[in-house]
Amino acid sequence: MTPTPAYRSDIDGLRAIAVLTVVLYHYGIAPFTGGFIGVDVFFVISGYLITKNLFTDLSGDRFSLVRFYDRRFRRILPALLVVLVASVAAGYLLLLPGDFARLGESGMFAAFGFSNFYFLWSSGYFDPAAEMQPLLHTWSLAVEEQFYLFWPLIMWCVWRLRKSAVFLLAVLAVIALASFVASVYWVETDQPVAFFMLHTRAWELAAGAALVFAKPIASRALGEGMGWVGLALIFYAAVQLTAETAFPGWNALYPCVGAALLVWPKSATTSAHRLLSLRPAVFIGLISYSLYLWHWPVLVFFRHYANAAMPTLTEAIMLIGLSIAAAWISLHLVERPVRQMRFQFWTPGRTIIAGAVSMAVTAAIASYSYLGNGLPGRLDEQARHYAAFDPYKREHEYSGCSVRAVPADGSLPDCLTRQGGEPRLLILGDSYATQLALPVYQSADNATLITIGNNGCRPVLDSVGRRQCTELMARAFDTYLSEGNFDAVILAARWRNGNDIRKLRKTLTEILRRTDHVYVIGQPIEYTTFLPSLLASASLPRRSHEIRAFNRYEEVSALEKEVKSALEGLPVTYVSPLQALCDADGNCQTVTDGNVPIQYDYGHLTREGARLVIDRLIQQGLLDDVARASVAAR
């Protein structure tokens, strides 16, 4: 078992497929809904090439850990650190303080090869919040860097123990099997861990590493079949998987097996090899590393400039072209010069020292924005005021009876038991409902308020979603509504799901069996990005500062009509936050009289915004029955 020749043009072509699937996925170009699998193809390629070089050195008794890290530092660090510094510079010009501080924090982790941990702790890869983080894509580089840290040491120790390729392959197989089992387990129990961590991705790198010891395929027919099946598997994964797919786990086998079939050495040149070796494919493959580095910050900073809007197809093509140009420049002015740089006094050890110092300097540059809280002094006073309304600091403080999950023992929460003659009011729903609890409580004089709900919990019969929500809503309709003996029920939610609206009439009929007074609260206006950001970005470069262009009035208005239609003929009071905040032309109030943003993100209300909305909904008739019951109870 000996390593195959040093250069294979088809692997550069395979790199092109990997990076292009990622780029087309990120830029939203159909049909590549699963283009994130390009990273998995890269992992297989990296595992193969790194292990081939290591095994060549080990079997030739010339292995040097210092020399290995010299090559890795020259290959990875220069372009990466340039992109990190450029991202910080762009962030200074384009980002609001909170976003700029997060960029600095992620840059510190990325400089040292640990950004996968940062994004695991801060957001999932597919979370909406992650879409606007310029360094999100560096998670995969961090996984590879951690692989480079451990794998050479493992190979060296195993080889010293027994100089046998078969033994080394056996150890590799054990690692791969354990990692794959971990990936399958974690993708079901904690998907972000499965996605971001080395121990659940190591099997993909190991799949490529194992091919170093594979016997070249001698049969031309078999080699042809493997090539086209490999391409088909990668293409299938790229167009059939989606962000909702359980990934990696079993589904990662498609791109990894596909890449392995293509990388597997063949004795004869195949048609797939010739296809991947075409000049355009090789060109993209040669710039693939820099293209991967540049394409995502280019997209994210454009989206910040466009107030979170995705580029049009024409804009996407222009941005991809810009990324390719930046990658070509990076290859010729950064990557190759540093790799080829040789001085008489320069040693591999000095490369490592210089690399470590460069990492520390880059991390220090990034830390400046983080430690400076995003440098808010860049903005005018009004913009700083609006930017201060961070969603994590605007939680609503309702300390009354709030049932957010079914108790572990299945018992009835004590506060649901009626203990007096005061009117009892229930708010049932998701975060759009629970955000109203405090102002409703303050307005419902002499009434007891109970909330049942949690983030993302749809207040309908046969609710779907995460288990905590489905259990809570099932128990609410089966037990809590009858046991609570409520005088009035307020139903509120983010009515975005057509299935939920179709279930609404049946749900209300069930609630009306338990109480005579039911209110349904519609959705407030929503925006394509966070409202405080839209207000604050007036002092930053933006394509448009017209907030009306970024609200979803037509969409929310259409949803309101669907909800009203579901209520026809039922003795239910509908109240409209949309009408309370917006005129018929879609011009909506964005701040309170005290200059506080009404919403802290795309749609959720600040405390002050919730107070304003409830006051106006009361004018529409909300709480009329509770008010009358309160008077009668005195």
C-alpha positions, 0 to 999 in steps of 0.5 A: 500500500503506497501513496498515489502521485502528488498532484491530481487535477481531478481533485481540484475539479472536485474542490470546485464542485464543493465550493460552488455548491456552498456558494450557490446555496449561500446566495440562494440560487436554485436548486442548491437547497443542500449546498452546505454539503460542499463542506463535507466534500472538502473534509473528505478531500482534506482527510485524503491529502493530509494523510497521504502526505503524512504517510509518505513522510512516516514510511520514508522516515522523514516525518517532522511535526514542525515541518508539517505545521510549517506547511499548514501554517503557510497554507491556511493562515495568510488568507484567513487572517487577511479576510479576518482583518478585512472583515473587521474593517468592513464591520467598522463601516457597516455594522451596528455596535451589537453586530460589530461586537459579535464580529469581534468576538467571533474573530477572536475565536476564528483567529485561533481556530475555535470558531466552531465552538463560538457558533455552537455556543451563540447560534446554530448554523441554520438559525436566522441570527447566524445568517448575518454573521460575517465569520460563520463559515470559519467553523469548518476551517476550525474543524480542519485545524483541530484535525490537523492538531490531533491527527499527525500526533495519532499517526505518529504514535500508532506508527511508532507502536507498529510500523504497519499500514494495516494497523494504521488503517485499523485504528483509523477505522475505529476512529471513523466508526466511533465518530459516525456513531456519535454523529448519528446520536448527536444529530438526533439529540443536539443537532448543533453539536453534531454539525459543529464539532470535530468528534462528530465530523472526524469520520468524514475526514477519516473516510478520505484518509482511508483512501490513502491505503486503498488499492487503485481501481484497475477495472476501467468499467468499475472506475467509470461507474464509481466516478458517475455514481460519486457525482450523482450522490453529491448532486443529489445531496446538494439539491435534495437536502435542506436546512430542515434535514437532520444533518450530518448523521446518516444524510452526510453519507451522500456527499461523503461517499460520493466524494470518496468514490471520486477520490479513490485512485484509479489505474485508468483515466475515467470520463469523470476524471476528465470532466473534473480536470477541465480548465474552468473546474481546475481554475475554480479548484485552485482558488477554492480556499480563498473563494470559500473565505471571501464569498460569505463576508461579501454576501453578509456585508452586502446584506447589512448594506441592504438592511438584511435583504437577499441579493437579486439574481443579478446582484448575486452573480455580481457578488459571486464575480467579486468573490472570485476576483478577490479569491484570485488576487488572494491566491496570487498576492497572499497564498502563493507568495507566503507558501513559496517564501524562502529565506536562508535564515528562515526555518519551519520553527520560525514559521510557526512562531510567526504564525502564532504571533500573527494569530495573536495580532489578528485576535487583538485587532478583532478584540478591539471591537468586542471589548469596546462594545462595538464602538458605538461612538461611530454613530450619532446619539439618536442611532446609539439610542436605538441600537441599545435596544438589544433583544436579549435586554428587553425581556418582559417582566411578568411575575404572575402565574405562568405555565411554560411547560407541563410539570415533570410529575404531570400535576396541575399547577397550583395557580390554575386552581380557583381560589376566590371570586375575582375574574380569571383571565387566560392568555394562551399562545406563543411568545407573541402572546406571553409578551402581552402579559404584563400590560394586560395584567396592569389593565385588567383591574381586580382580575387574576391573570394566568399565561399558558405558552412558550416560544414557538408554541402554537395555541391550537388543537393537534399542535405540531412542533417541539415536544415541550410545546405539543405536550403543553398545548395538549394538556391545556386543551385537555385539562387546564382550560376546564380546571382553570374555570376562566372567565375570559381567554385571550388567544394570540400567536404568530399566525404564520402557519397555514395549518394553524389557521385552518385549525383555529376554528375547531380550536375556538369551538373547543375553547367556547365550550369552557368560557363565553368570552374569547378574544383573538389577537392578530399579529403586529406589523413585522419587518424583514430585519430588527426594527431597532437596527433599521432605526439606528442604521440611518447613520450608516451606509445603507442602500435605503433608509426608508423603513416602509420598504422593509415592513411586511404590511401586505403579508401580515394584512393578508394573514389577518384576513385569513384569521378573520375568515376563520372566525366568521360566525363565532361569538369571538372578539377579534382585535388587530395590532396591525390596525393599532400600529399602521394606517391603510397605506402600510405606514406604521408607527415605529416608536412610542411617544417616549422614543422607544422602538415598539419592537425589539426584533422583527416583530416582538414588542418591547415592554413600552411597545406592548403597553402602547399596543394593549392600550390601543387594543383596549380601545377596540374592545379588548377586556370589555368583559373582564372590566365588567366582571371586575366592576361586578366583583367589587 
